[in-house]
Amino acid sequence: MIATRPLAEREFLVPSMVCEGCAETIAEALNAIPGVRDVTSSVAHKRVRVRYEPPSVDAARLKEALN
C-alpha cells in the first residue's frame, strides 16, 4: 500500500492565458515538476489551480514554471 501525503492547493491568475493551447503549455510545464499531482485551467477566468505535495514543491517553484 502506498502512503498518501496531504496535498496543498494553489490558484494562480495568468492574464496571458488566452486559449486552450496556452492552458496545455502551462499544464505541461507544471506537471513536469516532481510532486505536482493535478493542474486544472480555466481560460475564461485566466486561472490555473495546482494540487501538489508541499514538502516536494513550494509556491516559488510553481510561479517560476508559470513564467
C-alpha positions in Angstrom: 0.0 0.0 0.0 1.3 3.5 -1.0 1.1 6.1 1.7 -0.6 9.3 0.5 0.6 12.7 1.6 -1.8 15.5 2.2 -1.9 17.8 -0.9 -1.8 21.5 -0.9 -3.8 23.6 -3.5 -2.8 26.9 -5.0 -4.6 29.0 -7.6 -2.8 31.5 -9.9 -4.1 34.3 -12.0 -2.5 34.0 -15.5 -3.5 37.1 -17.5 -1.6 36.0 -20.6 -3.6 32.7 -20.9 -5.9 33.3 -23.9 -6.5 29.9 -25.4 -6.6 26.2 -24.7 -3.1 25.9 -26.3 -1.8 28.3 -23.6 -3.6 26.2 -20.9 -1.9 23.0 -22.3 1.5 24.6 -22.4 1.1 25.7 -18.8 -0.2 22.3 -17.7 2.8 20.6 -19.3 5.3 22.9 -17.5 3.6 22.5 -14.1 3.1 18.7 -14.5 6.9 18.3 -15.2 7.6 19.4 -11.7 8.0 16.4 -9.4 5.3 16.5 -6.7 2.7 18.2 -8.8 -0.4 15.9 -8.9 -3.1 17.9 -10.7 -3.4 21.0 -12.9 -6.7 22.5 -13.8 -7.1 25.6 -16.0 -9.9 28.0 -16.7 -9.1 30.0 -19.8 -12.3 32.1 -19.4 -11.2 33.1 -15.9 -7.5 33.1 -16.6 -6.8 31.0 -13.6 -4.8 27.8 -13.0 -5.3 25.6 -10.0 -2.4 23.3 -8.9 -2.6 20.4 -6.4 0.8 19.4 -5.2 2.9 17.8 -2.4 4.0 20.6 -0.1 7.3 19.0 1.1 8.4 18.4 -2.5 7.2 21.7 -4.2 7.0 25.2 -3.0 4.9 28.1 -4.4 8.1 29.9 -5.8 8.8 26.8 -7.9 5.3 26.9 -9.3 5.5 30.6 -10.1 8.8 30.0 -11.8 7.3 27.4 -14.1 4.4 29.7 -15.0 6.9 32.4 -16.2 
